[in-house]
């Protein structure tokens, strides 16, 4: 019983330290909360918890050590995870790149202002005719946005080799072989919930009215910063 108490305390503290340490998850949640709001940030946190659950699942069934010793698998996860972080970072910076390309095209004389002005009245009439059903596309767009937020958190963790190694090391070095599978399941649920709660709190923090009022003018720059940081995380992971 005493050993189990020490084990429980060790798992709790190691997990908390791992969760609150800055990393791609923190940057991703910050970007989601600032760009898409509190609900998107919380849903992204659920995705992070689901991604953690993938590593917990194969570790609990005894495949963790086997998979962690496969260098090709770790390299594959590293490439996929780094590529995803690079894509997330590039997506945040893409609007600025697109504006630059549009400016270059307009600077070279490829302007279509006359065509746009002739099309605008038609578009306005169509939008007025579709106004009764305008709420339905908005709902579908919101649902797709929440799904994208969930998947971004899920993929960011499921393809993170560092998360894999952390879970495997925790269950192989800290948790005793004599610990029952029921207790190990409790540990797994705790680890997943700890991630969800922490990153939900981060999302709520960055969407409070006090924080929003302060960052409103710099919101776009913070999105660019978070995108650049995720891009750097991808480069770092790729180079390791």
Buried (B, 14 or more C-beta within 10 A) or exposed (E): EEEEEEBBEBBBEBBEEBBEEEBBBBBBBBBBBBBBBBBBBBBBBBBBBBBBBBBBEBBBEEEBEEBBEEEEBBEEBBBBBBBBBBBBBBBBBEEEEEEEEEEEEEEEEEEEEEEEEEEEEEEEEEEEEEEEEEEEEEEEEBEEBBEBBBBBBBBBBBBBBBBBBBBBBBBEEBBBEEBEEEBBEBBBEBBBEBBBEBBBBBBBBBBEEEBBEEEEEEEEEBBBBBBBBBBBBBBEBBEE
